[in-house]
């Protein structure tokens, strides 16, 4: 095993490095390392009219960059050797990871760039620039080609992979630590999944601390990569068409699939219309402006009967929604909130 990876083989018989689960000790170390950067977000009851439901929101939109990404990215960047960090930082992102990387680069006084899809919301692209990062805009297909062909190896920067960098997973695991400490009786945790880094980190922490807690991965119906992977029993590739740009990843990596299989109990799929309805509900009832990816867990939890739901936490991951999309959803009379 090297750097938290163990040898295995993919579906074609090729050697592939499997990512080992983050340990509790590593996650606790990450919490200490980032305590002056990461906000310990409170658990907030979901607003309802009438009978209460035991759904709590963990609003990661209150982090410095507006999303949970600062947890994993800061831990990874802080864990780099100073000489590697000084080369500058690089990543691939739909927007939130790029913002977190740019924030961390400014924090450490180094340069940052991010390969991003040219369809990314203008608000996310602008935010990367305002944090001091350089967005490199390319067609979406080129983004995933960059990742699959490991093109970062030809660059001078220190590359931080948004899903398979183990230090990123460890940092994200601090969310699980906080949930377990703040709500010992939690029975269900709903986590959105794109590449799977957040899910792997949170799931690893909760498996160690609250092994009976049900961990539900949530995807939009328009991009069901993990759902299809579990159905096939191996990493799968799908087509993606969704407003949830933060989780619009059309495949699950060979490295991460075994860990996700280990920590996830089930996968819930949410229709696009329910994503929009939940965005509107959270804005008008809970006064939380969220992007589509962040609405997914709440929509999935609301769809469950209370007796199955139990005491639930929804990780509300980010708030970088485009103004035009938000205004369209808020003004849609067909979406009751």
C-alpha positions as CSV (number, residue, x, y, z in Angstrom):
1,X,0.0,0.0,0.0
2,X,1.3,3.5,-0.9
3,X,-0.2,6.8,0.4
4,X,-3.5,5.2,1.3
5,X,-3.9,3.1,-1.8
6,X,-3.9,-0.6,-2.3
7,X,-3.4,-2.7,-5.5
8,X,-6.4,-4.2,-7.3
9,X,-7.6,-4.8,-10.9
10,X,-10.3,-3.0,-12.9
11,X,-13.0,-4.6,-15.0
12,X,-10.5,-5.1,-17.9
13,X,-7.9,-6.8,-15.7
14,X,-5.6,-3.8,-15.6
15,X,-3.9,-2.9,-12.3
16,X,-5.5,0.0,-10.5
17,X,-4.9,1.7,-7.1
18,X,-7.8,1.3,-4.7
19,X,-8.3,4.1,-2.2
20,X,-8.2,3.0,1.4
21,X,-10.9,4.4,3.8
22,X,-9.8,7.4,5.7
23,X,-9.2,6.5,9.4
24,X,-10.7,8.4,12.3
25,X,-7.3,9.5,13.4
26,X,-6.6,11.0,10.0
27,X,-10.0,12.8,10.0
28,X,-9.4,14.2,13.5
29,X,-6.0,15.4,12.4
30,X,-7.6,17.2,9.4
31,X,-10.1,18.9,11.7
32,X,-7.3,20.2,13.8
33,X,-5.3,21.3,10.8
34,X,-8.2,23.3,9.3
35,X,-9.9,24.6,12.4
36,X,-9.0,28.2,11.7
37,X,-10.3,27.9,8.1
38,X,-13.3,25.6,8.2
39,X,-16.5,26.7,9.8
40,X,-18.1,24.1,12.1
41,X,-21.6,24.4,10.5
42,X,-24.6,23.9,12.8
43,X,-27.4,21.5,12.3
44,X,-30.6,23.5,11.5
45,X,-34.1,22.0,11.6
46,X,-35.8,22.0,8.2
47,X,-38.7,24.5,8.3
48,X,-42.2,22.9,8.0
49,X,-45.8,23.9,8.4
50,X,-47.8,21.6,10.6
51,X,-46.4,18.4,11.9
52,X,-42.6,18.5,12.4
53,X,-40.3,16.1,10.7
54,X,-36.9,15.1,12.0
55,X,-34.8,16.5,9.1
56,X,-31.8,18.6,9.9
57,X,-29.8,20.7,7.4
58,X,-26.0,21.0,7.6
59,X,-25.5,24.2,5.6
60,X,-22.1,24.1,4.1
61,X,-23.0,27.1,2.1
62,X,-21.7,29.1,5.2
63,X,-18.1,28.1,4.5
64,X,-15.7,30.7,3.3
65,X,-16.1,29.8,-0.3
66,X,-19.8,29.0,-0.1
67,X,-19.4,25.2,-0.2
68,X,-18.0,22.1,1.6
69,X,-15.1,22.0,-0.8
70,X,-12.9,24.1,1.4
71,X,-12.7,21.2,3.9
72,X,-11.0,18.7,1.6
73,X,-9.1,21.1,-0.6
74,X,-7.5,23.0,2.4
75,X,-6.5,19.7,4.0
76,X,-4.9,18.5,0.7
77,X,-3.1,21.8,0.1
78,X,-1.9,22.1,3.7
79,X,-0.6,18.6,3.6
80,X,1.6,19.2,0.5
81,X,5.3,19.7,1.0
82,X,6.1,23.4,0.8
83,X,8.2,23.0,-2.3
84,X,5.3,21.3,-4.1
85,X,2.8,23.9,-3.0
86,X,5.2,26.7,-4.2
87,X,4.9,25.3,-7.8
88,X,1.3,26.5,-7.9
89,X,-1.9,24.5,-7.6
90,X,-4.1,23.0,-10.2
91,X,-7.4,21.1,-10.3
92,X,-10.4,20.2,-12.5
93,X,-13.8,21.6,-11.4
94,X,-17.4,22.5,-12.3
95,X,-16.8,25.5,-10.1
96,X,-16.8,24.8,-6.3
97,X,-13.5,23.0,-6.1
98,X,-11.9,25.7,-8.3
99,X,-13.1,28.4,-5.9
100,X,-11.8,26.5,-2.9
101,X,-8.4,25.9,-4.6
102,X,-8.1,29.6,-5.5
103,X,-9.0,30.6,-1.9
104,X,-6.4,28.2,-0.5
105,X,-3.8,29.4,-3.0
106,X,-4.3,33.0,-1.9
107,X,-4.1,31.8,1.7
108,X,-0.7,30.2,1.1
109,X,0.5,32.8,-1.3
110,X,0.8,30.7,-4.4
111,X,-0.8,30.6,-7.9
112,X,-3.9,28.5,-8.8
113,X,-5.6,27.4,-12.0
114,X,-8.6,25.2,-12.7
115,X,-9.7,23.4,-15.9
116,X,-13.4,24.1,-16.0
117,X,-16.3,23.4,-18.4
118,X,-17.1,26.4,-20.6
119,X,-20.8,25.8,-19.6
120,X,-20.1,26.4,-15.9
121,X,-22.3,29.1,-14.3
122,X,-20.9,32.6,-14.8
123,X,-21.2,33.1,-11.1
124,X,-18.7,30.3,-10.4
125,X,-16.2,31.4,-13.1
126,X,-16.3,34.9,-11.8
127,X,-15.8,33.8,-8.2
128,X,-12.7,31.8,-9.1
129,X,-11.2,34.9,-10.7
130,X,-12.1,37.1,-7.7
131,X,-10.3,34.7,-5.4
132,X,-7.3,35.1,-7.6
133,X,-7.4,31.9,-9.5
134,X,-7.2,31.3,-13.3
135,X,-10.2,29.5,-14.8
136,X,-9.2,27.5,-18.0
137,X,-12.5,27.1,-19.9
138,X,-12.8,24.1,-22.2
139,X,-15.7,22.0,-23.6
140,X,-17.1,19.6,-21.0
141,X,-15.8,16.5,-22.9
142,X,-12.3,18.0,-22.7
143,X,-12.6,18.3,-18.9
144,X,-13.2,14.6,-18.4
145,X,-10.6,13.7,-21.1
146,X,-8.1,15.7,-19.0
147,X,-9.0,13.6,-16.0
148,X,-9.1,10.2,-17.6
149,X,-5.9,10.7,-19.5
150,X,-4.1,12.2,-16.5
151,X,-3.0,15.2,-18.5
152,X,-2.0,17.1,-15.4
153,X,1.2,15.0,-15.2
154,X,2.5,17.1,-18.1
155,X,2.1,20.3,-16.2
156,X,4.4,22.0,-13.6
157,X,1.6,22.5,-11.0
158,X,0.8,20.5,-8.0
159,X,-2.4,18.8,-9.0
160,X,-5.2,18.3,-6.5
161,X,-7.7,15.7,-7.8
162,X,-11.2,16.6,-6.6
163,X,-12.3,13.0,-6.0
164,X,-9.4,10.6,-5.7
165,X,-6.9,12.7,-3.7
166,X,-7.1,10.9,-0.4
167,X,-6.3,14.0,1.6
168,X,-9.3,15.6,0.0
169,X,-11.5,12.7,1.2
170,X,-10.0,13.0,4.7
171,X,-10.9,16.7,4.9
172,X,-14.4,16.0,3.8
173,X,-14.7,13.4,6.5
174,X,-14.8,16.2,9.1
175,X,-18.4,16.7,8.2
176,X,-19.1,13.2,9.4
177,X,-17.3,13.9,12.7
178,X,-19.4,16.9,13.3
179,X,-22.7,15.1,12.5
180,X,-21.9,12.3,14.9
181,X,-21.0,14.6,17.7
182,X,-23.9,17.0,17.3
183,X,-26.6,14.5,16.7
184,X,-25.7,11.1,18.3
185,X,-29.1,9.7,17.5
186,X,-28.9,10.3,13.7
187,X,-30.4,7.4,11.8
188,X,-30.1,8.6,8.2
189,X,-27.6,10.9,6.4
190,X,-28.3,12.1,2.8
191,X,-25.2,13.1,0.8
192,X,-25.1,14.3,-2.9
193,X,-22.7,12.4,-5.1
194,X,-20.8,13.5,-8.2
195,X,-17.3,12.2,-8.3
196,X,-17.8,10.7,-4.8
197,X,-15.1,12.4,-2.7
198,X,-17.6,14.0,-0.2
199,X,-19.5,10.7,0.0
200,X,-16.4,8.7,0.6
201,X,-15.1,11.0,3.4
202,X,-18.4,11.5,5.2
203,X,-19.3,7.8,4.8
204,X,-16.0,6.6,6.2
205,X,-16.3,8.8,9.3
206,X,-19.9,7.7,10.0
207,X,-19.1,4.0,9.4
208,X,-16.5,4.3,12.1
209,X,-18.5,6.4,14.6
210,X,-22.2,5.5,13.9
211,X,-22.1,2.2,12.0
212,X,-25.9,1.7,12.2
213,X,-26.6,5.1,10.5
214,X,-28.1,4.7,7.0
215,X,-26.0,6.5,4.4
216,X,-28.0,7.5,1.3
217,X,-26.2,8.8,-1.7
218,X,-28.3,11.2,-3.8
219,X,-28.1,11.8,-7.5
220,X,-30.3,13.6,-10.1
221,X,-32.2,11.3,-12.4
222,X,-30.4,13.0,-15.2
223,X,-26.9,11.8,-14.1
224,X,-27.2,8.5,-12.3
225,X,-23.6,7.3,-12.4
226,X,-23.4,5.7,-9.0
227,X,-26.9,4.2,-9.2
228,X,-26.0,2.6,-12.5
229,X,-22.6,1.5,-11.2
230,X,-24.3,-0.3,-8.2
231,X,-26.8,-1.8,-10.6
232,X,-24.1,-3.2,-12.8
233,X,-21.8,-4.2,-9.9
234,X,-18.9,-2.2,-11.4
235,X,-18.0,1.4,-12.3
236,X,-20.2,2.6,-15.0
237,X,-20.5,5.6,-17.4
238,X,-23.7,7.5,-18.1
239,X,-24.8,10.5,-20.0
240,X,-25.6,13.6,-17.9
241,X,-28.3,16.2,-18.4
242,X,-29.1,18.1,-15.2
243,X,-29.2,21.5,-13.6
244,X,-27.1,20.0,-10.8
245,X,-23.8,21.0,-12.4
246,X,-21.9,20.3,-9.2
247,X,-22.6,16.6,-9.4
248,X,-22.7,16.2,-13.2
249,X,-20.0,13.6,-13.3
250,X,-20.8,10.9,-15.9
251,X,-18.7,8.1,-14.4
252,X,-17.4,6.6,-11.1
253,X,-13.6,5.9,-11.0
254,X,-12.2,2.5,-10.5
255,X,-10.1,3.7,-7.6
256,X,-13.1,5.0,-5.6
257,X,-15.8,2.5,-6.5
258,X,-14.9,-0.1,-3.8
259,X,-14.9,2.5,-1.1
260,X,-18.2,3.9,-2.1
261,X,-19.6,0.4,-2.3
262,X,-18.4,-0.1,1.3
263,X,-19.9,3.0,2.9
264,X,-23.2,3.6,1.0
265,X,-26.4,1.8,1.9
266,X,-28.5,3.0,-1.0
267,X,-28.8,5.5,-3.8
268,X,-31.8,7.8,-4.2
269,X,-32.6,9.5,-7.6
270,X,-34.3,12.8,-7.7
271,X,-36.3,14.2,-10.7
272,X,-35.2,17.6,-12.0
273,X,-38.6,19.1,-11.1
274,X,-38.2,18.1,-7.5
275,X,-34.7,19.6,-7.4
276,X,-36.2,22.9,-8.5
277,X,-39.1,22.7,-6.1
278,X,-36.6,22.1,-3.2
279,X,-34.4,25.0,-4.3
280,X,-37.5,27.3,-4.1
281,X,-38.6,25.8,-0.8
282,X,-35.2,26.3,0.9
283,X,-35.0,29.9,-0.4
284,X,-38.5,30.9,0.8
285,X,-38.9,28.8,3.9
286,X,-35.4,28.4,5.3
287,X,-33.8,31.5,3.8
288,X,-31.1,29.4,2.2
289,X,-30.0,30.1,-1.4
290,X,-28.6,26.8,-2.7
291,X,-27.5,25.3,-6.0
292,X,-29.1,22.2,-7.5
293,X,-26.6,19.7,-6.0
294,X,-27.3,21.0,-2.5
295,X,-31.0,20.6,-2.9
296,X,-30.7,16.9,-3.8
297,X,-30.4,15.5,-0.3
298,X,-33.3,17.5,1.0
299,X,-35.5,16.5,-1.9
300,X,-34.6,12.8,-1.3
301,X,-35.3,13.1,2.5
302,X,-38.7,14.7,1.9
303,X,-39.7,11.9,-0.4
304,X,-39.3,9.3,2.3
305,X,-42.1,8.3,4.8
306,X,-41.2,9.5,8.3
307,X,-41.1,6.0,9.8
308,X,-38.3,5.1,7.4
309,X,-36.5,8.4,7.5
310,X,-36.0,8.5,11.3
311,X,-33.8,11.3,12.5
312,X,-32.1,12.6,9.3
313,X,-29.3,15.0,8.3
314,X,-29.0,16.5,4.8
315,X,-25.6,17.8,3.8
316,X,-26.5,21.1,2.0
317,X,-23.3,21.4,0.0
318,X,-23.1,24.7,-1.8
319,X,-24.8,27.9,-2.8
320,X,-23.3,28.9,-6.1
321,X,-26.4,29.0,-8.3
322,X,-26.7,31.3,-11.3
323,X,-28.9,34.3,-10.9
324,X,-31.0,33.6,-14.0
325,X,-31.7,30.0,-12.9
326,X,-32.6,31.1,-9.4
327,X,-35.0,33.8,-10.6
328,X,-36.6,31.4,-13.0
329,X,-37.2,28.8,-10.3
330,X,-38.5,31.4,-7.7
331,X,-40.8,32.8,-10.3
332,X,-42.3,29.5,-11.5
333,X,-45.9,29.4,-10.3
334,X,-46.0,25.6,-10.9
335,X,-43.5,25.0,-8.1
336,X,-45.2,25.1,-4.7
337,X,-42.9,25.8,-1.8
